[in-house]
């Protein structure tokens, strides 16, 4: 395989060929995965990462063609340090739940699986194939007895990922989709939900609800709907979980990492599974695509789109959400810019 010096030489040549300024990047480490034909390039910091990727990904695209490999993943060591720290916090969180005997006995085998997967990802934080390989290997696992969980399934990529990983870990998954009508849960979300349920054969139910007050307040310019909508949906799933005497519910939150990845409300544990595993958007998209889950173009549901159009002052609230995910390293700047341009 290629050496660091050979890759640096190729990057310099490609940058010259396409008219970029001369810059010699530094590379800390390289890893080649023979199974996936993927090269991971670790740079000391983000500036070197940008040099290798180039404007619009042009440089790394040409590099992939020149090296004749399937894909190249460029990551900065500073991002790896942050990810390792957050994964360590997640491991500590699991250890705390075990120590405080917050995990029901019948769920202990699943949490042991979670802990072992966290350990593996922590020791190979640069490798974005760990979770996808785990799901592929274990998606048909027989659920552990009396290890029931509810999963809030919106039809987006984050909640779809949560359902897949929960199943692969050994939970007995009961999925619920809160349905206030097509202005919040449009046809393309239904399409993703129905495809995913058909592929995984998981128990699922649409929960029809009345959110007229929230919709009217949003269309009347009184509120940005996302906060109240999320709260309403969480209360609905929480109530359903409590009525079924299930002690754990799973969400697709990406931001609540570390100590906030597992929280409690009225003795029901909430696991923010993507945040617990310190997932990134690209990782998640690469996983769910195999289960006929399509990326929804643009930002937000039809209600949010209408609010942005009628009341431009609310666009900043949505942009701030995108920026939060970018600061957290969940979204790449290019992905964030594409989203912001749709707001």
C-alpha positions in Angstrom: 0.0 0.0 0.0 1.0 3.6 -0.3 3.2 5.4 2.2 2.5 8.8 3.9 5.1 10.5 1.7 3.6 9.0 -1.5 0.2 10.3 -0.5 1.5 13.8 0.3 3.4 13.9 -3.0 0.1 12.9 -4.8 -1.9 15.5 -3.0 0.6 18.3 -4.0 0.5 17.1 -7.6 -3.3 17.0 -7.7 -3.6 20.5 -6.1 -1.2 21.9 -8.8 -3.1 20.2 -11.6 -6.4 21.7 -10.6 -5.0 25.1 -9.9 -5.0 25.1 -6.1 -2.2 26.9 -4.3 1.0 25.0 -3.2 0.7 23.7 0.3 2.4 20.6 1.7 0.1 18.8 4.1 1.1 16.8 7.1 -0.2 13.3 7.7 -0.1 11.7 11.1 -1.2 8.1 10.3 -2.8 6.1 7.5 -4.9 3.0 7.8 -6.0 0.8 4.9 -9.0 -1.6 5.3 -8.5 -4.4 2.8 -12.0 -5.7 3.3 -13.7 -2.4 2.3 -10.9 -1.1 0.1 -11.0 2.1 2.2 -8.1 4.3 3.1 -8.2 6.4 6.3 -5.9 9.4 6.4 -5.4 11.0 9.8 -4.1 14.6 9.8 -2.7 16.5 12.8 -5.4 19.1 12.7 -8.3 20.4 10.6 -6.3 22.7 8.3 -4.3 19.7 7.0 -7.6 17.9 6.6 -9.0 20.7 4.5 -5.8 20.7 2.3 -6.2 17.0 1.5 -10.0 17.3 0.9 -9.8 20.4 -1.2 -12.5 22.8 -2.2 -15.7 20.9 -2.8 -13.9 17.6 -2.1 -12.1 17.9 -5.5 -8.6 17.0 -4.3 -9.6 13.9 -2.3 -11.8 12.8 -5.2 -8.9 13.0 -7.6 -6.7 11.2 -5.1 -9.1 8.3 -4.8 -9.2 8.0 -8.6 -5.4 8.1 -8.8 -4.9 5.5 -6.0 -7.7 3.4 -7.6 -9.4 2.6 -4.2 -13.0 2.4 -3.2 -13.1 5.4 -0.8 -10.9 7.7 1.3 -11.9 9.0 4.7 -9.9 12.0 6.0 -10.1 12.8 9.7 -8.2 15.2 11.9 -6.5 13.9 15.1 -8.0 16.7 17.1 -11.5 15.4 16.1 -10.4 11.9 17.1 -9.3 13.2 20.6 -12.7 14.7 21.1 -14.5 11.6 20.0 -12.4 9.4 22.2 -13.2 11.6 25.2 -16.9 11.5 24.5 -16.8 7.7 24.1 -15.0 7.4 27.4 -17.8 9.5 29.0 -20.3 7.1 27.5 -18.5 4.1 28.9 -18.4 5.9 32.3 -22.1 6.4 32.0 -22.8 2.7 31.5 -20.5 1.8 34.4 -22.4 4.3 36.6 -25.8 2.8 35.7 -24.5 -0.7 36.5 -22.9 0.5 39.8 -26.2 2.2 40.9 -28.2 -0.9 39.8 -30.3 1.2 37.4 -30.2 -1.5 34.8 -33.0 -4.1 35.2 -31.6 -7.6 35.5 -33.1 -8.9 32.2 -31.4 -6.0 30.3 -27.9 -6.6 31.6 -26.8 -8.8 28.6 -27.8 -6.0 26.2 -26.0 -3.4 28.2 -22.9 -5.6 28.2 -23.2 -5.6 24.4 -23.4 -1.8 24.4 -20.4 -1.5 26.7 -18.3 -3.9 24.5 -19.2 -1.9 21.4 -18.3 1.3 23.1 -14.9 -0.1 24.0 -14.3 -1.2 20.4 -15.2 2.2 19.0 -13.2 4.0 21.6 -10.1 2.0 20.7 -10.7 2.6 17.0 -12.3 6.1 17.0 -11.0 6.8 13.5 -12.8 3.8 12.0 -16.3 4.7 10.7 -17.1 1.1 9.8 -17.3 -0.4 13.3 -21.0 0.3 13.9 -22.1 -0.6 10.3 -20.2 -3.9 10.6 -21.7 -4.6 14.0 -25.3 -4.0 12.7 -24.7 -6.2 9.6 -23.4 -9.0 11.7 -26.1 -8.8 14.4 -29.2 -7.4 12.8 -30.9 -10.9 12.9 -30.0 -11.5 16.5 -32.8 -13.1 18.6 -33.9 -10.5 21.2 -33.0 -11.2 24.8 -36.0 -12.3 26.9 -37.7 -9.5 28.8 -35.5 -6.8 27.2 -38.3 -4.7 25.7 -37.7 -1.1 24.6 -39.7 1.5 22.7 -38.1 3.4 19.9 -39.4 6.8 18.7 -39.4 6.4 14.9 -39.8 9.6 12.9 -38.7 8.2 9.5 -35.5 10.3 9.6 -32.1 8.8 9.3 -31.2 9.3 13.1 -34.3 7.5 14.5 -34.0 4.8 11.8 -30.4 4.2 12.8 -31.5 3.9 16.5 -34.0 1.2 15.6 -31.4 -0.8 13.7 -28.7 -0.6 16.4 -31.2 -1.4 19.1 -32.3 -4.5 17.3 -28.7 -5.5 16.6 -27.8 -5.1 20.3 -30.5 -7.5 21.4 -33.3 -5.3 22.5 -36.9 -6.5 21.8 -37.9 -3.4 19.9 -41.4 -1.8 19.8 -41.4 1.1 17.4 -43.9 4.0 17.5 -44.3 6.9 15.1 -46.3 9.9 16.4 -48.5 11.0 13.5 -50.1 14.5 13.7 -50.8 14.6 10.0 -48.8 15.2 6.8 -47.9 18.8 7.7 -45.5 17.2 10.3 -45.1 13.6 9.2 -45.3 13.8 5.3 -45.5 10.9 2.8 -41.7 10.6 2.4 -41.3 9.9 6.2 -44.1 7.3 6.0 -42.3 5.7 3.1 -39.1 5.4 5.1 -40.9 4.1 8.2 -42.9 1.5 6.3 -39.8 0.3 4.3 -37.7 0.0 7.5 -40.4 -1.9 9.4 -40.9 -4.3 6.4 -37.2 -4.9 6.2 -36.7 -5.5 9.9 -40.0 -7.1 10.8 -40.2 -5.1 14.0 -43.4 -4.4 15.8 -44.7 -0.9 14.9 -47.6 1.4 15.4 -48.6 4.9 14.2 -49.9 7.0 17.1 -52.4 9.5 15.7 -52.4 12.7 17.8 -53.9 16.2 17.7 -51.3 18.9 17.5 -53.6 21.6 16.1 -52.7 24.1 18.8 -49.0 23.9 18.0 -49.6 24.0 14.3 -51.9 27.0 14.6 -49.5 28.9 16.8 -46.6 28.2 14.4 -48.6 29.2 11.3 -49.8 32.3 13.2 -46.2 33.4 13.8 -46.3 32.9 17.6 -43.7 30.2 17.9 -41.0 28.2 16.1 -42.6 24.8 16.3 -39.6 22.5 16.8 -39.3 22.8 20.6 -43.0 22.3 21.4 -43.4 19.6 18.8 -40.4 17.6 20.2 -41.7 18.0 23.7 -45.2 16.8 22.7 -43.8 13.8 20.8 -41.6 12.8 23.8 -44.5 13.0 26.2 -46.6 10.8 23.9 -43.9 8.1 23.6 -43.2 8.4 27.3 -46.9 7.8 28.1 -47.0 4.8 25.7 -43.8 3.3 27.2 -45.2 3.7 30.8 -48.6 2.1 29.8 -46.7 -0.9 28.4 -44.6 -1.2 31.6 -41.4 -0.9 29.6 -38.6 0.7 31.5 -36.5 2.0 28.6 -37.2 4.2 25.6 -34.7 5.0 22.8 -34.4 8.2 20.8 -32.3 9.4 17.8 -30.7 12.4 19.5 -27.2 13.1 18.3 -26.2 16.0 20.5 -26.7 14.7 24.0 -23.4 12.9 24.3 -21.6 11.5 27.4 -23.4 11.9 30.7 -26.6 13.1 28.9 -26.8 10.2 26.6 -28.7 8.2 29.3 -31.2 10.1 31.5 -34.3 9.3 33.6 -37.8 10.7 33.7 -40.3 9.1 36.1 -38.2 6.0 36.4 -38.1 5.4 32.7 -34.6 5.4 31.2 -34.1 7.4 28.0 -31.2 6.3 25.8 -30.1 8.7 23.1 -28.4 5.9 21.1 -26.6 7.9 18.3 -25.2 10.3 20.9 -24.1 7.5 23.2 -22.2 5.9 20.3 -20.9 9.4 19.2 -22.2 8.9 15.7 -21.7 11.4 12.8 -24.3 12.1 10.1 -22.3 10.4 7.3 -21.8 7.2 9.4 -25.6 7.1 10.0 -26.5 7.7 6.3 -24.1 4.9 5.2 -25.9 2.5 7.5 -29.6 3.2 6.9 -29.3 3.3 3.1 -29.2 -0.5 3.1 -32.6 -0.6 4.6 -34.4 1.6 2.0 -34.3 4.7 4.2 -33.9 7.7 1.9 -32.4 11.0 3.0 -35.1 13.7 3.2 -33.9 16.7 1.3 -33.7 20.1 3.0 -34.3 21.0 6.6 -37.3 20.2 8.7 -40.9 19.1 8.1 -43.5 20.9 5.9 -44.6 23.0 8.9 -41.1 24.3 9.5 -40.7 25.1 5.8 -43.9 27.1 5.9 -42.9 28.9 9.1 -39.5 29.9 7.5 -41.3 31.2 4.4 -43.9 33.2 6.3 -41.8 34.4 9.2 -38.1 34.7 8.1 -37.1 35.8 11.7 -37.5 32.1 12.8 -34.9 30.9 10.3 -32.2 31.8 12.7 -33.5 29.2 15.3 -33.2 26.4 12.7 -29.7 27.7 11.6 -28.6 27.6 15.2 -29.6 23.9 15.4 -27.5 23.2 12.3 -24.5 25.1 13.8 -24.8 23.2 17.1 -24.4 19.9 15.3 -21.5 21.4 13.3 -19.7 22.6 16.4 -20.1 19.2 17.9 -18.4 17.5 15.0 -21.6 15.7 13.9 -22.0 17.6 10.7 -19.2 18.5 8.3 -19.1 22.2 7.4 -20.1 21.4 3.8 -23.1 19.4 4.9 -24.1 22.2 7.3 -23.8 24.8 4.5 -26.1 22.7 2.2 -28.7 22.5 5.0 -28.5 26.2 5.8 -29.0 27.0 2.1 -32.4 25.2 2.3 -33.6 27.1 5.4 
